[in-house]
């Protein structure tokens, strides 16, 4: 996906909201016309009411002025509401796309797992609904206000142009001196937040072994770096913001003095002098607002850059043609897997085939590539070379939401999510009570769930301490079995189980065998592999042996005794 495509992605989101921007611009037209109310009122009061001493005229002008300001306030309120809804519409258009890309990036590269993209989208939306964006709607009216000043007196017009040029130069210096500093500060903040999130996920380990001071020191160093860069940028932005404010107030006072000079020379009226000061203040307001809101603009721009990088890295995927439901045949052809963040293959040249209903045990020493192989069988980590096929189709050629219900997965690190037990088992889809109970019974966890405070309605969380490791593992197993999937991968399913849990797991595997479910089990415990059909032995990322369980066990025994090594 190239830059043109990503620009089109973002343009599409803006294009979907363009009617709102046009509406906001339309209201800005009338708001800026009504901004002339104050100078025109002053002009009429000084030049007509004071000269004629007509109280009726003053009353009429005052009532008209109040009505105009009321209308202007209403239009600004409507414009603000329009922009809020435009921001929400933009969020609605992009949020699912960004969430999906963020999720896929987390799968491909666990080191980059972060919810920062959603915060970036919020930053952009908040800028779009804040006062900073109003400056862009009001800026086109600057020439009109300056043109009116020329009608009062050419000196007023040229003075306003000179003031605008000076404020514009201040804005340029503000942008150039703060942009890089704010981008660096935002980058440091993202790193600090990512480190804090990772630390919180391991809070128990940090607390138990007294690691908090050391790990907090690492976070604090990054946080201090962020604060230092943000302070430097904020100080610089504050300097230019205050300079802009002082200059604008000074210019408004100077134009009064200039007007008084021409009043003394009888080249303009006192009303023009007052009205000219108000008009120039209105002409310079967008520049002043841009300078004051520059921090927000830079933050939104940095967020936009990060989102662009994310969407470039994770292009949107077109829906593939639906494939027939899989029956459970799994074929691995010359598979090479390079884990995310690594350049060295963890699995090399693995090749085997499994027919529907076969149960395969995956064994081998630590770091042999067993869990990597398990992930690749489910399409979690794509193949660098070769393929994993389910019923003849590459696993990457399925639409994931269509294939997912036919797959079951129990990882080593059990992750349950915030919600009820039934929602977790039902994979947070539509909860079918019969299927939930069936999966729980099949996993041997039904009776355990009934003992929870609210049974299947018990609310648990990703870090809930209400469940033991074994209970969480068995509920995770029920989730893997939900909906009777055709292919199931269990990675160390008995690592947290007691004897009773292991017996329940053995019964589950026997039932899966009777139902014709293809099963892969990664385990170091031979007890759970006694009813396995085939055994797959991994060593150093390569397939060392594959075949019927008893034959492979016999070959391994011979190899251990010093016989000729078995060829896969």
N, C-alpha and C positions, 0 to 999 in steps of 0.2 A: 504494500500500500504506500503510495507516494504522497508528497505534500499536497498535490492537486486534489487527490482523493480525500485526504483528511480535511482540506479546506472545504470541499464539497459537503462533507459530513456536517461541519459546523454551519456552513451556509444554509444547509437544509433546515437545521434547527432555527436559524434566524429567519429564514424564508417563511417557516410555518407561523412565525410571530410578527410578520411584517405589518399585518393589518393593525395590530396594537400599536406599533411604532408610528404608523401613519396617523392613527387616531390621536396619539400623544402629540405629534407634530401639529395636527390640525388645531387642537386645543391650545398649543403654545402660540399659534398665530393670534388668537383672540386675547390670550393672556398678555402678550407683549403689546398688543394694541391698547389694552386697558391699562398697561403700565404708564401710558401717557396721561392718565387721569390726574396724577399728582402735579406734574409740571403745568398742565393746562389749567388746573384749578388755581395754582399759585399765580399764574399769568393773569387770569381773569380777576382774581381778588385784588392784586396789586394795581392792575391797570384799569379795571372797570369799577369795582366796588369802592375802592378807596377814593378814586377820582370822583365818582358820582355820589358817594355816600348813600347808596341805595341798599337798605336793609332787605328789601324784597328780593333784589338780585342776589345778595349774599345767601339768603335762605334757599332760594332755588338752586344756586350753584352747589351749596353744601349738601342738599338732599340728593342732587344728581351725583355728586362725588361719592357719597355714602353708598348709593345704589350701585355705582360702577365698581367700587371696591368689594361690595358683597358679591357681585357677579364674578369678579376676578378671583376671589377666594373660593367660590364654588367651583369654578373651572380648574383651579389648581388642585383642589381636592379630587375632582374627577380624573385629572391627568395623573395624579399620584396613584389612584386606585387602578387606572389602566396599566401603568408600568408595573405595579405589583403583580397583576394578573399576567402580564407579558413574561415577567420573571418566572412565575409559576408554570406557565405554558412551556417555556424553554426548559425548565427543570423536568417537567413531565415528558418532554420530547427526548431529553438526553439521559435522564437518571438511570433508566433501565439499561440503556446501551453502555453507560459508564460502569454501572454495577456489574454487568456481564463481563466487560473487558477487565475490570479490576479482579473479578473472581477467576477469570481464565489466566490472568497474569500470575495470580497467587498459586494456581495449579502448576503452571509451567516453571515458575521461579519462586519457590517458597520464601527466599530471602527478601523478596519485594512485596510480601503480603502486607497490605496497609489499606485503611479506609480513607486515606488522605484524598483520593480523587473525589469522594463525595463532599468533603470539606471544601475542595477547590470549586466544585459546582456551586456550593452555597456562597462562596466568596463572590463568584461572578453574578449570581442572582441578586445578592445584597447590593452590589455596586449598581446593578441595573435599576434597582428600586430606590436608590438613595438620591441625595441632592446632587451628587457629582454629575449624574447623567443629564440633569436639567441644564447644566452649562452648555452642553452640546446642542440642545434644542433652542437655547436663547442666543447663542453666539451669532447666528445668521442675522440677528436684528441689530447688531452693533453698527453696521454701516447706515442703517435707517436712522438710528438715534443721532449718529454723528452728522448725517445729512440735515436733520432738523436743526442741529446746532449751527450749521452753516447758514441756515435761513435766518437765525437770530442775528449772527454776525460772523463773517469769515474767520475772525480771530478765534472765536469759540470753537469752530470746526477744526482749525489747525492745532489749537491747544489740545483738544480731545484726541486727535490723531497722535500727537507727540506723547501724551500720557499713555495711550493704548500701546504704542510701540515700546515704551519703557517697561510697562507691565508684561508685555509679551516676552521681552528679553529676560525679565525676572523668571517667567514661567519656563523658558528654555533652560536657563541655568538650573532651576529647581529640578527639572526632568533629568538633565545630564548628571547632576551630582548625586541624586538620590536613587536613580534606577538600579544601578549595579549593586549599591549597598543593600537596598531592599530585597533584591533577588537573592543575594548571598544570605541575608537574614532569614528569608523564607525557606531557603534550602536547609540551613542549619536547624530551623524549627521543625521541619519535616523529619530530619534525622533524629532529633531529640524525641519527638513524639513516637516515632517508630521504635526507638530503643526502649522507651517507657512502656509501650504496649507489649513488647516482647518480654520485658521483665515481669509485668503483671501476670502474664500467662504462666510464669514459673515462680509465683509468689511463695508457694509453700516450701519449695527447695531453698529459696533465698532466706526465708525466715528460719527454717530448721537448722541450717548450717551457718547462720550468722553472716551471710554474704551481702546483706543489705548495704552496709557502709561502702564497700568496694564498688558494688554495681551502681549504687546511687552516685558515687563519685564520678563514674564514667558518664552517667546521664547529666550530672551537674556541669561537667566541663563543656559538653555540647550545648547545654542550656545557657551557660554563661557566654559562650561564643555567639549564640543567637542574640542574647540581650545586648552584647557589645555592638554587634553590627546594626541591630535595630535602633539602639540608642544613637549611634552615629548618624544613621539615616534620618531618624526622627528629629535630631538636633538640627541637621541641615535643612530638612523640610520646614521645621518650625521657624528657622531664621528667614527663609524666603517667604513663608506665609505671613510672618509679622511685617517683613519689609513691604510686601504687597499691600497689606492692610494700611500701614502708615502712609505709603505713597498715594493710595487711593483717597484717603481722607485729606491728605495734603493737597492733592490735585483739585478736589472738590472745593476746598477753601480758597485755593489760588484762583480758580475760575470765578469765584465770587468777587475776589479783588479785581480781577480783570474786567468783570462786568461792571463793578462800581466805577472803574476808570472810564468806561465808555458811557455810563450813565451821566457822569460828571460832564463829559464832552457832548451830551445830548445825542449820542449815536444809538442808544437803546433805552428801553424803559426799565424801571425797577423790577417789574414782573418778569421780563426776559432774563434779567440777571439771576433771579431766584430759580426760575424754571430751567435755565441753562445749567445751573449747578446740579439740579435733580436729574436732568437728562444725562449729563455726563456720568453721574454716579451709576445710572442704569446702564449706560453703554459699557462701563468698565466692570460691571458686576460679573458677567460670565468669566472674564479673565481671572478675577479675584477668586471666584468659586472654583475654577479649575486648579488654581495653585493650592487652595486649601484642601481640595479633595484629591490631590495628587497621590498621596499615600494609598488611598483606596483604589485608585486607578492602577497603580503599580502592582498592588497585591492581586487585583483581578487579572492583570496581564500575566503575572507570574503563574497564577492558577490556570489561565488559559494555555500557557506554554506547557505546563505539566500534563494537562488533559490532552493536548495535541500529541505529546510524546506517547502517552498511554494508548491513544486511539491509533497512532501510527504503528506501535508495536503489536497491538491486538486489533487487526482489521475486522470489520463486521463480516459475518459469514452468511452467505445466501443459503436458504433452505434447500437441502438436498432432496431428491426424489425419495419418497418413503420406500423402504425395503420390506420384504416379508418378515413377519416375526421370526426370530431365530429359534432353532430347535435344540441347539446345544453343541453343535460340532465346532471344535476349536482347532485351528491349524496355525502353527508358528513356523515362519519360513525365513531362515537366515537372519534372525533378529539381532539388531545391534541397538543398544539403548545407552545414551549419554545423559546422566542425570542433570537437572537444571543447575547451572552455576559451575559445572565441571566440564573439562575437556577430555577426560578419560572415560571410555566406555565402561559401564559397570556390568553389561551383558554383551557377549560377543558371539555371533554365529550360532545362536540357539535355534534348533529346528526339531519339531515333533508334531504329532497330531493326536487329538482326543475325540472319540466318538460320543454321541449323546448318552448321558447316564453314567459315564465312567467317572470314577473318583481317583484323583491323582494327588499323591503326597509329594511336596517339594521340600527336599532336605539338603543340608550342606553346612559347612562351617560358617562362622560369622563373616560378613562382608563377601559372601560368595555370590551375591546378586539375587537372592531369593525374593526379597521384598520388591526389588526393582522389576523383576520378572512378573511378580503379582500385579504391580501397578500397570505394566505394559499390557497384560492380558485384558485389562478393563479399558485400555485406551487413555489412561490418566497421563502417562508420559509417552509421547509419540516416538515412533521408531526413527532412529537416525539412518537406519538401513534395514532392509527386510520388511516384514509385515506380520501383524496378528490378524487372523481372519476368523470371523464367526459365521458359520454356514456359508463359507466361500467368499464373503464380502469383507473387505478391510474394515477393521473396527472404526477407523476414522471416516469412513464413508456413510456411516449411520448418522441421523440426527440424534443428538445426545438425549433429548427429552423423550424420543421414541424408543431408543435402545435401553435407557436406564431402567425402566420397569422390568426388563427381562434379565437384569444383572443384579447380583447381590454382592456386597463387599463388607467385610469386617476388618478394618485396619488394626495395626498393632496399638496405636494410640487412639483410644475410643473417644470420639467427639459426639456428645449429645448436645442438643441445642435448646435454647429457652423456649419452653412450651410444655404441654402435658405429655405424659408417657405415651398416650395413644397417638398424639401428633408426631412424636419422634418415631414411633414404630411405622406409622403410615407415611413416613418421609415427607411430612408437611404438605401432602396433597389432600384430596377429599378423604376424610376418615371413614372407612368402611368398617363398622364395628365387628362384623363377622370375620373379615380378613385380618383385622388387628388381633382378635382373640386367637384365630387359627395360627397366626405367625408366632404369638406368644406361647401357645401350647406346644407348637413344633419345636421352639427353642427351649422348652422346659422352664419357662419363666412366668407362666400364668399364675401359679399359686403365690409366687413371690410378689407379683404386682398386686394381687388382691390384698396382701398384708400392708401395702403402703397406705398412708393416711386417707387418700381419696381414690385408691385403686388406680384405674386407668386415667382418671382425671387429675392425678397428682402432678403438680407443676414442678418440673425440674429445670436445671440450667446447665450451661456448658461447664460451669465450675461448681456445681452443686455438691455439697459435702454430705447430702442426705443419703446418697447411694455409695456403696462400697465399690471397689474396682471390679470385683467379680459380678456384682449386680449390673453395673454399667455395661460390662462386656456382654452379659446375657441379653440385656435389652438391645444392645447394638446388634447382637446375633438375630434377634427377632426382627429388627429393621431390615437386615440383610435378607431375611426369608419372606418378607411381606410381599404378597402378590404372587407367590410361587414362581420366582425367576427361574430361567433355564440354565444360567451359568452363575455359579457362586464361587467367590474367592475368599477364603478365610486365612488371615495372616496372624499366626500365633493365637488361635482362638481360645486356647486353654491356659494362657500365660497368667491370668488372674483367678483361675478357677480352683476350687477345692475339689475333694474327691467326688462329692455329690454333683458339683457342677460338671466335672469331667464325664460322669456317668450320663448326665442329661445330654451333654454334647455328643457322646457316642450314640445315644438313642436318636438324636436329631439326624446324625449322619446316616444311620440305618434307614430312617424314614425317607431321607432325600434319595437314597439308593433305590428304594421301592418306587418312588415317584419318577425315576428316570432323570434326575437333575444332574447336570455336569458339575463336578465339584473339584476345586483345587484347594489343598490345605497345606499351608506353610507351618512347620512345627519342628521343634527340637525334641519333643517327647515321643518316643516310639509307641507309647500306649495308645495314643489317639490314631495311629496309623495302621492298626492291626487289621482293619477291614478295608483298607485301601486297595483298589484294583491295580494301580500302577504307581511306580516310584520314579521320581525325577531327581537326580542328584546333580547339584551345582557345585562348582569349585572354581574360584578365581574368575567368575563371570562367564564360565563356559559350562556347557552340558557335559557332565562326566559319564552319566549313564541314564538310560530311560527304558522302561519295560515293565513286565509284570512284577509285582512287589516281591514275591518269593525269589524270582530269578535274580533280580537286582540285589536283594539282600545277600544271596549266596555269592554273587560275583564280588560284592563289596567285602564279604568275609574272606574270600580267596585273595583279593587284592591286599587286604590288611595282613594276611599271612605271608605275603611275598610272592603271590602268583602273578601271572601275566596281567597287566592292567586291562580293564574292560574298555572297549571302544564304544562310544555312544552310537 
